[in-house]
Amino acid sequence: MSVPIPHVQGRGMTAADQLARWAGRTPDAWALRFDGGGRTYAELDERVTRLARALADRGVGTGDRVAVLGLNSMEVWETYLAGVRLGAIVVPVNFRLVADEVAYVLTDSGATALVVDAALGEVATKAREQAPGVTTVLTIGGDLEEAVAAASAEALEIEVDEDEPAFIMYTSGTTGRPKGAVLTHRNLLVHVFSQVTHLGWAPDDRVGVPGAPLFHIAGLAGGLPPLLLGGTHVILRSGGFDPVATLDLVERERVSNIFLVPAMWAAVVAVPGIADRDLSSLRRISWGAAPASTTLLRTMIDTFPQAEVITAFGQTECSPVTCLLRGEDSIRKIGSVGTPMLNVEVRVVDDAMRDVPQGDVGEIVYRSPMVMREYWGKPEATAEAFAGGWFHSGDLVRQDEDGYLYVVDRKKDMIITGGENVYCAEVEDVLAAHPGVAEVALIGVPDARYGEAPLAVVAPRDPASPPTPEELGAWCRERLARYKHPREYSIVQALPRNPSGKVLKTALRAEHRAGSLVSDPAV
């Protein structure tokens, strides 16, 4: 059944409108680059229109949810823009989820349509057995191309209210079921305007976001600045992260801006011969989504002297960036996540929503037009998140005399041992600077004497010769108050992470509550 398409005068400027604008002004410029090929603005605009009409012809209308389960590709990005152009709500789905988890996202969002990668067809088929509401399916690498070719290329004229939902972005779900953060067209538009203005992006920027897959908020948001400015979005093929391939991509596509999570940057700066590569196109290198040690940041600054190192901090519910540390402050304020971005107001508060004294630890709360509208279908969780009229981030921070913010911990990850608060990020930063430590996570485990005790899970640089608890304990004694020292250490090959690069501390707690541990005898 075909859905009527109204002819109205649009007043807004969605991401799909920006695409159409550049298709008219610079039709032959590259909009997308992927795996040696690409789409010009004219080609991308036509395909997005055809795909939007193909979905409409299959019953998808304004406000309907279109789930997208696909590996990184130009077709995934086209589907996002087609949904936006149609006035539907796009639901990116993590391609690493198992069938039951995909089914949860489909049913929780109420998706009626699914665009799925052929490589993920088996997972999708099993998930649909639990999601009967999904009545329309198009397959990337299958019938999607036929549907696009058969649909009309005549321009759509649909009024899309900027305050209506554009995307439902499901949070990482490191504890419990993930929640769907509803981001409006205005949320994303204000975010990209703020980011472009704050950082001084230009139309000739070629932007790569291999640090985040397209289903992640950083992958989505990373592709919007070039779309606003008529630049080029460079997409990296999905799969295990390859630091050499990433540097090859930068050289081949002359990438000017690139985002990676800290674990990826650590692998990149360790690539042999990196100093001999032509990376002169890089203007800005950025990181976020997980904590980075000061040791890694200093190495990044030294490795890419021509590029501005930018720390981006925020969360899915905020579209996502709320704070930035600019290049000129990378050394002077090393370890900070910077100051609030344009259009973001912050407070640092206690549990009673009272502002804490400067330098004290409190939760950072936000007020901004970039903050999500709600958690999809979860009014109680939404009310809790906006208690007191500000959005509660769950991040514990402190603010220095110049207004720069330093992340101390996630509120739920803070360890209380013997009545003292231990902030994981602080201890992790100290241990990460040890020459024998590749990465580390601090968790709290039950303790008969103190109620809870810090345990450090350490991945050594040399698995054949890991640092001993005595060595790590001595390192901490010179740098941390005694109550902050890990009581025990666990040596592992690597830390478990979710697709966002965040360490899965829930999994670590479950694994180490009754594991084989080694203690620092001095504690």
C-alpha positions as CSV (number, residue, x, y, z in Angstrom):
1,M,0.0,0.0,0.0
2,S,1.4,3.4,-0.9
3,V,1.4,6.1,1.7
4,P,0.2,9.6,0.5
5,I,3.0,12.1,0.3
6,P,1.7,15.6,1.2
7,H,2.9,18.7,-0.7
8,V,3.8,21.3,1.9
9,Q,6.2,24.2,2.5
10,G,9.0,23.0,4.8
11,R,10.5,25.5,7.2
12,G,13.2,23.3,8.8
13,M,16.6,22.1,7.7
14,T,17.0,18.4,8.4
15,A,20.1,16.4,7.5
16,A,18.3,15.2,4.4
17,D,17.6,18.9,3.4
18,Q,21.3,19.6,3.8
19,L,22.0,16.8,1.4
20,A,19.6,18.2,-1.2
21,R,21.1,21.7,-0.8
22,W,24.6,20.4,-1.7
23,A,23.3,18.2,-4.4
24,G,22.1,21.3,-6.1
25,R,25.2,23.5,-5.4
26,T,28.1,21.0,-5.8
27,P,26.6,17.9,-7.4
28,D,29.9,16.4,-8.5
29,A,31.7,16.7,-5.1
30,W,32.3,13.6,-3.1
31,A,29.7,13.2,-0.3
32,L,30.9,9.7,0.7
33,R,34.0,7.7,0.3
34,F,34.1,4.0,1.2
35,D,36.5,1.2,0.3
36,G,38.0,3.0,-2.7
37,G,34.6,4.1,-4.1
38,G,32.1,6.7,-3.2
39,R,29.0,8.7,-3.9
40,T,28.8,12.3,-5.2
41,Y,26.2,14.6,-3.7
42,A,24.0,14.2,-6.7
43,E,24.2,10.4,-6.6
44,L,23.6,10.2,-2.9
45,D,20.7,12.6,-3.0
46,E,19.0,10.6,-5.8
47,R,19.5,7.3,-4.0
48,V,18.2,8.6,-0.7
49,T,15.1,9.9,-2.5
50,R,14.5,6.6,-4.2
51,L,15.0,4.6,-1.0
52,A,12.6,6.9,0.9
53,R,10.0,6.3,-1.8
54,A,10.6,2.6,-1.7
55,L,10.0,2.5,2.0
56,A,6.9,4.7,1.6
57,D,5.6,2.3,-1.1
58,R,5.9,-0.5,1.5
59,G,3.8,1.3,4.1
60,V,6.4,3.3,6.0
61,G,5.2,6.8,7.0
62,T,6.0,9.7,9.2
63,G,6.7,8.6,12.8
64,D,7.1,4.9,11.9
65,R,10.3,3.3,13.2
66,V,12.8,2.0,10.7
67,A,15.5,-0.3,12.2
68,V,18.9,-0.5,10.5
69,L,21.1,-3.6,11.2
70,G,24.1,-3.3,9.0
71,L,27.9,-3.3,8.9
72,N,29.4,0.0,8.0
73,S,28.5,0.9,4.4
74,M,27.2,3.6,2.2
75,E,23.8,1.9,2.1
76,V,23.5,2.2,5.9
77,W,24.2,5.9,5.7
78,E,21.7,6.2,2.8
79,T,19.1,4.5,4.9
80,Y,19.5,6.9,7.8
81,L,19.0,9.8,5.4
82,A,16.1,8.2,3.7
83,G,14.3,7.7,7.0
84,V,15.0,11.3,7.9
85,R,13.7,12.5,4.5
86,L,10.5,10.4,5.0
87,G,9.9,11.8,8.5
88,A,10.3,8.3,9.9
89,I,12.3,7.5,13.1
90,V,15.6,5.7,12.4
91,V,16.7,3.0,14.9
92,P,20.4,2.0,14.4
93,V,21.0,-1.5,15.8
94,N,24.3,-2.7,17.1
95,F,25.5,-5.4,14.6
96,R,27.3,-7.3,17.3
97,L,24.1,-8.1,19.2
98,V,22.7,-11.7,19.2
99,A,19.2,-12.4,18.0
100,D,17.5,-12.0,21.4
101,E,19.1,-8.6,21.9
102,V,18.2,-7.5,18.4
103,A,14.6,-8.6,19.0
104,Y,14.5,-6.5,22.2
105,V,15.5,-3.4,20.2
106,L,12.9,-4.1,17.5
107,T,10.1,-4.7,19.9
108,D,11.0,-1.9,22.4
109,S,11.2,0.6,19.6
110,G,8.1,-0.7,17.8
111,A,9.9,-1.0,14.5
112,T,7.7,-1.8,11.5
113,A,10.5,-1.9,9.0
114,L,14.0,-3.3,9.0
115,V,16.9,-2.7,6.6
116,V,19.4,-5.4,7.2
117,D,22.8,-6.4,5.8
118,A,22.8,-9.8,4.0
119,A,25.7,-10.8,6.2
120,L,23.4,-10.4,9.3
121,G,20.4,-12.1,7.7
122,E,20.4,-15.1,10.0
123,V,20.4,-13.0,13.1
124,A,17.7,-10.8,11.7
125,T,15.5,-13.8,10.8
126,K,15.8,-15.2,14.4
127,A,15.1,-11.8,15.9
128,R,12.0,-11.3,13.8
129,E,10.5,-14.5,15.2
130,Q,10.1,-12.4,18.4
131,A,9.2,-9.2,16.7
132,P,6.1,-9.7,14.6
133,G,5.6,-6.0,14.2
134,V,8.3,-5.9,11.7
135,T,6.4,-6.3,8.4
136,T,8.8,-4.7,5.9
137,V,12.4,-6.0,5.3
138,L,14.9,-4.8,2.7
139,T,18.3,-6.4,2.5
140,I,21.6,-4.7,1.7
141,G,23.3,-6.8,-0.8
142,G,20.0,-8.2,-1.8
143,D,16.6,-6.7,-2.8
144,L,17.4,-3.2,-1.5
145,E,19.1,-2.4,-4.9
146,E,16.1,-3.6,-6.8
147,A,13.8,-1.5,-4.6
148,V,15.9,1.6,-5.1
149,A,16.1,1.1,-8.9
150,A,12.3,0.6,-9.1
151,A,11.3,3.6,-7.1
152,S,10.8,7.1,-8.4
153,A,13.5,9.7,-8.2
154,E,11.0,12.6,-8.1
155,A,11.8,14.9,-5.2
156,L,9.8,14.3,-2.0
157,E,8.0,17.3,-0.5
158,I,7.4,16.3,3.1
159,E,7.3,18.8,6.0
160,V,9.4,17.3,8.9
161,D,9.0,19.1,12.2
162,E,12.5,19.8,13.7
163,D,11.2,19.0,17.2
164,E,10.0,15.5,16.2
165,P,12.2,12.4,16.7
166,A,14.8,11.6,14.1
167,F,16.7,8.7,15.8
168,I,16.3,6.4,18.7
169,M,19.8,5.6,19.8
170,Y,20.0,2.7,22.2
171,T,22.5,3.2,25.0
172,S,25.4,0.8,25.6
173,G,23.5,-1.3,28.1
174,T,26.6,-2.2,30.2
175,T,24.1,-2.8,33.1
176,G,20.6,-4.1,32.4
177,R,18.6,-3.6,29.3
178,P,19.6,-0.6,27.0
179,K,17.3,2.4,26.9
180,G,16.4,4.2,23.7
181,A,17.5,7.9,23.7
182,V,15.1,9.9,21.5
183,L,17.1,12.5,19.5
184,T,15.1,15.1,17.5
185,H,16.1,16.7,14.3
186,R,16.8,19.9,16.3
187,N,19.0,18.1,18.8
188,L,21.3,16.9,16.0
189,L,21.1,20.2,14.0
190,V,22.1,22.3,17.0
191,H,24.9,19.9,17.9
192,V,26.4,20.0,14.5
193,F,26.2,23.8,14.3
194,S,27.8,24.1,17.7
195,Q,30.6,21.7,16.9
196,V,31.4,23.3,13.5
197,T,31.4,26.8,15.0
198,H,33.4,25.8,18.1
199,L,36.1,23.9,16.2
200,G,36.2,25.9,13.0
201,W,35.4,23.1,10.4
202,A,35.6,24.0,6.7
203,P,33.9,22.7,3.5
204,D,37.1,21.0,2.4
205,D,37.3,18.8,5.5
206,R,37.4,15.0,4.9
207,V,36.1,13.4,8.0
208,G,36.8,9.8,9.2
209,V,35.2,8.2,12.2
210,P,36.6,4.7,12.3
211,G,36.6,4.8,16.1
212,A,32.9,4.3,16.1
213,P,30.6,2.1,13.9
214,L,27.7,3.9,12.2
215,F,25.2,2.4,14.7
216,H,27.0,4.3,17.5
217,I,26.1,8.0,18.3
218,A,29.7,9.0,17.5
219,G,29.5,7.3,14.1
220,L,26.2,9.1,13.4
221,A,27.2,12.5,14.7
222,G,30.6,12.3,13.0
223,G,29.0,12.2,9.6
224,L,26.9,15.3,10.1
225,P,29.5,18.1,9.9
226,P,30.6,17.3,6.4
227,L,26.9,17.0,5.4
228,L,26.3,20.5,6.7
229,L,29.3,22.0,5.0
230,G,29.4,20.1,1.8
231,G,32.5,18.1,2.8
232,T,33.3,14.4,2.5
233,H,32.4,11.6,5.0
234,V,35.0,8.8,4.9
235,I,33.6,5.5,6.1
236,L,35.8,2.7,7.3
237,R,34.8,-1.0,6.6
238,S,33.6,-2.9,9.7
239,G,35.7,-5.6,11.3
240,G,38.5,-5.8,13.9
241,F,40.3,-2.6,14.2
242,D,43.5,-2.5,12.2
243,P,45.8,0.5,13.1
244,V,47.8,0.0,10.0
245,A,44.7,0.0,7.7
246,T,43.5,3.2,9.5
247,L,46.8,5.0,8.8
248,D,46.6,3.7,5.2
249,L,43.1,5.2,5.0
250,V,44.3,8.6,6.3
251,E,47.0,8.7,3.7
252,R,44.9,7.4,0.8
253,E,41.8,9.6,1.4
254,R,43.7,12.6,2.8
255,V,41.6,12.6,5.9
256,S,41.7,15.9,7.8
257,N,39.7,14.9,10.9
258,I,39.6,11.5,12.6
259,F,38.0,10.2,15.8
260,L,39.2,7.1,17.6
261,V,38.6,5.7,21.1
262,P,41.7,5.6,23.4
263,A,42.4,1.9,22.9
264,M,42.6,2.5,19.2
265,W,44.8,5.5,19.5
266,A,47.2,3.4,21.7
267,A,47.4,0.9,18.9
268,V,47.9,3.6,16.2
269,V,50.8,5.5,17.9
270,A,52.5,2.1,18.4
271,V,52.6,1.3,14.7
272,P,56.2,0.9,13.6
273,G,57.4,3.5,11.1
274,I,54.5,5.9,11.8
275,A,56.9,8.9,11.7
276,D,57.7,8.0,8.1
277,R,54.1,8.2,6.9
278,D,52.6,11.2,5.1
279,L,49.9,12.2,7.6
280,S,50.1,15.9,6.8
281,S,46.4,16.1,5.9
282,L,45.4,15.6,9.5
283,R,44.2,18.9,11.1
284,R,42.4,17.5,14.1
285,I,42.6,14.2,15.9
286,S,40.0,13.5,18.6
287,W,39.2,10.9,21.2
288,G,36.3,10.1,23.4
289,A,33.8,7.4,24.5
290,A,36.2,6.0,27.2
291,P,38.9,7.4,29.5
292,A,42.4,8.1,28.2
293,S,45.5,8.1,30.3
294,T,47.7,11.2,30.4
295,T,50.5,9.0,29.2
296,L,48.6,8.2,26.0
297,L,47.6,11.8,25.4
298,R,51.2,13.0,25.6
299,T,52.2,10.3,23.1
300,M,49.4,11.5,20.7
301,I,50.6,15.1,21.0
302,D,54.2,14.1,20.2
303,T,53.2,11.8,17.4
304,F,51.0,14.2,15.5
305,P,52.6,17.7,16.1
306,Q,50.8,19.2,13.1
307,A,47.3,18.2,14.3
308,E,45.1,19.7,17.0
309,V,44.4,17.1,19.7
310,I,40.8,17.4,20.8
311,T,39.1,15.7,23.7
312,A,35.4,15.2,23.2
313,F,33.3,14.3,26.2
314,G,29.5,13.6,26.4
315,Q,27.0,10.9,26.1
316,T,24.4,9.4,23.7
317,E,21.6,11.4,25.4
318,C,23.3,14.7,24.5
319,S,23.8,14.1,20.8
320,P,26.6,13.4,22.1
321,V,29.3,16.0,22.8
322,T,28.9,18.4,25.7
323,C,32.5,19.4,26.5
324,L,35.6,19.9,24.4
325,L,39.3,20.4,25.3
326,R,40.9,22.4,22.5
327,G,44.4,21.8,21.2
328,E,45.9,24.9,22.8
329,D,44.9,23.4,26.2
330,S,46.0,19.8,25.5
331,I,49.2,20.2,27.5
332,R,48.3,23.0,29.9
333,K,45.2,21.2,31.1
334,I,46.1,17.6,30.2
335,G,43.7,15.1,31.8
336,S,40.8,17.5,31.6
337,V,37.8,17.1,29.2
338,G,37.7,20.8,28.8
339,T,34.9,23.3,29.1
340,P,31.2,23.2,27.9
341,M,30.6,23.4,24.2
342,L,28.5,26.2,22.7
343,N,24.8,25.8,23.7
344,V,25.6,23.7,26.7
345,E,25.1,24.9,30.3
346,V,26.5,22.7,33.2
347,R,26.4,22.5,36.9
348,V,28.4,20.2,39.3
349,V,26.0,19.1,42.1
350,D,25.6,16.8,45.0
351,D,22.7,14.3,45.5
352,A,20.4,17.1,46.7
353,M,21.1,19.2,43.5
354,R,23.2,21.7,45.4
355,D,26.2,23.1,43.7
356,V,29.4,21.7,45.2
357,P,32.4,24.0,46.1
358,Q,34.9,24.5,43.3
359,G,37.3,21.5,43.3
360,D,35.0,19.1,45.0
361,V,33.6,16.1,43.3
362,G,29.9,16.1,42.1
363,E,27.7,14.9,39.3
364,I,27.7,17.0,36.1
365,V,24.2,17.9,35.0
366,Y,23.2,19.6,31.7
367,R,20.8,22.0,30.2
368,S,21.0,22.2,26.4
369,P,18.9,22.1,23.3
370,M,21.1,19.1,22.4
371,V,19.8,17.0,25.2
372,M,17.4,14.2,24.2
373,R,13.7,14.5,24.3
374,E,13.1,11.3,26.4
375,Y,13.8,7.6,26.8
376,W,11.5,5.9,24.4
377,G,8.6,4.4,26.2
378,K,10.1,4.9,29.6
379,P,8.5,7.8,31.4
380,E,9.8,6.9,34.8
381,A,13.4,6.7,33.6
382,T,12.9,10.0,31.7
383,A,11.6,11.7,34.8
384,E,14.5,10.4,36.9
385,A,17.0,11.6,34.3
386,F,15.5,15.1,34.3
387,A,14.9,15.4,38.1
388,G,15.3,19.0,39.2
389,G,15.0,20.4,35.6
390,W,18.5,19.3,34.5
391,F,19.7,16.2,32.7
392,H,21.6,13.9,35.1
393,S,24.6,12.5,33.3
394,G,25.8,10.0,36.0
395,D,29.3,11.3,35.5
396,L,31.3,12.5,38.6
397,V,33.6,15.4,37.9
398,R,35.5,18.2,39.5
399,Q,36.0,21.7,38.2
400,D,39.2,23.7,38.6
401,E,39.6,27.5,39.2
402,D,39.5,28.1,35.4
403,G,36.3,26.2,34.8
404,Y,37.9,23.2,33.2
405,L,36.3,19.8,34.0
406,Y,38.0,16.6,35.1
407,V,36.1,13.3,35.0
408,V,36.6,11.4,38.2
409,D,34.3,8.4,37.7
410,R,30.9,7.1,36.7
411,K,28.6,7.6,39.6
412,K,27.7,3.9,39.6
413,D,31.3,2.8,39.4
414,M,32.6,4.7,42.4
415,I,34.0,2.4,45.1
416,I,33.3,3.1,48.8
417,T,35.8,1.3,50.9
418,G,35.9,1.8,54.7
419,G,33.8,4.9,54.3
420,E,36.2,6.5,51.8
421,N,35.3,7.3,48.2
422,V,37.7,5.8,45.6
423,Y,37.3,7.2,42.1
424,C,38.3,4.6,39.6
425,A,39.5,6.9,36.9
426,E,42.1,8.4,39.2
427,V,43.6,5.0,40.2
428,E,43.4,3.7,36.6
429,D,45.3,6.8,35.3
430,V,48.1,6.2,37.8
431,L,48.4,2.5,37.0
432,A,48.2,3.1,33.2
433,A,51.4,5.1,33.4
434,H,53.3,2.1,34.7
435,P,55.7,1.0,31.9
436,G,54.5,-2.7,32.3
437,V,50.8,-1.9,32.0
438,A,49.0,-1.8,28.7
439,E,45.5,-1.2,30.1
440,V,43.8,-1.4,33.4
441,A,40.3,-1.3,35.0
442,L,39.5,-0.8,38.7
443,I,36.4,-2.5,40.1
444,G,34.9,-2.9,43.6
445,V,34.5,-6.4,45.1
446,P,32.9,-7.4,48.4
447,D,35.2,-7.2,51.4
448,A,34.4,-8.5,54.9
449,R,36.4,-5.8,56.6
450,Y,35.8,-2.7,54.4
451,G,32.5,-3.6,52.8
452,E,34.1,-3.1,49.4
453,A,37.7,-3.2,48.2
454,P,39.4,-1.9,45.0
455,L,40.6,-4.6,42.6
456,A,42.8,-3.8,39.6
457,V,42.4,-5.9,36.4
458,V,45.6,-5.4,34.5
459,A,46.5,-6.3,30.9
460,P,50.3,-6.2,30.7
461,R,52.4,-4.9,27.8
462,D,54.4,-8.1,27.8
463,P,52.2,-11.1,28.7
464,A,55.3,-13.2,29.2
465,S,56.6,-10.8,31.9
466,P,53.7,-9.1,33.6
467,P,54.3,-6.6,36.5
468,T,54.0,-8.2,40.0
469,P,51.6,-6.9,42.6
470,E,54.6,-5.8,44.6
471,E,55.8,-3.6,41.7
472,L,52.4,-2.1,41.1
473,G,51.9,-1.6,44.8
474,A,55.2,0.3,45.1
475,W,54.1,2.4,42.1
476,C,50.9,3.3,43.7
477,R,52.4,4.1,47.1
478,E,54.4,6.9,45.5
479,R,51.4,8.4,43.8
480,L,48.2,7.6,45.7
481,A,46.8,7.8,49.2
482,R,46.9,4.3,50.9
483,Y,43.1,3.8,50.9
484,K,43.0,4.2,47.1
485,H,45.4,1.3,46.5
486,P,44.1,-1.8,44.9
487,R,43.9,-4.6,47.5
488,E,44.3,-7.2,44.8
489,Y,45.3,-7.5,41.2
490,S,44.2,-9.8,38.4
491,I,46.3,-10.2,35.3
492,V,44.4,-10.8,32.0
493,Q,45.2,-10.7,28.3
494,A,42.8,-7.9,27.5
495,L,39.9,-6.0,29.0
496,P,36.4,-6.8,27.7
497,R,34.9,-3.9,25.9
498,N,31.6,-3.0,24.2
499,P,31.5,-1.7,20.6
500,S,31.8,1.8,22.0
501,G,35.2,1.0,23.4
502,K,33.9,1.2,27.0
503,V,35.3,-1.4,29.4
504,L,32.5,-3.8,30.5
505,K,33.0,-3.5,34.3
506,T,29.8,-5.5,34.9
507,A,31.5,-8.5,33.2
508,L,34.7,-7.9,35.2
509,R,32.8,-7.8,38.5
510,A,31.0,-11.0,37.7
511,E,34.2,-12.7,36.7
512,H,36.3,-11.6,39.6
513,R,34.0,-12.0,42.6
514,A,35.3,-15.5,43.1
515,G,38.4,-15.6,40.9
516,S,42.0,-16.5,41.4
517,L,43.6,-13.3,42.5
518,V,47.1,-12.1,43.5
519,S,47.4,-9.6,46.4
520,D,49.8,-6.8,47.1
521,P,51.2,-8.1,50.5
522,A,51.8,-4.5,51.6
523,V,48.1,-3.6,51.6
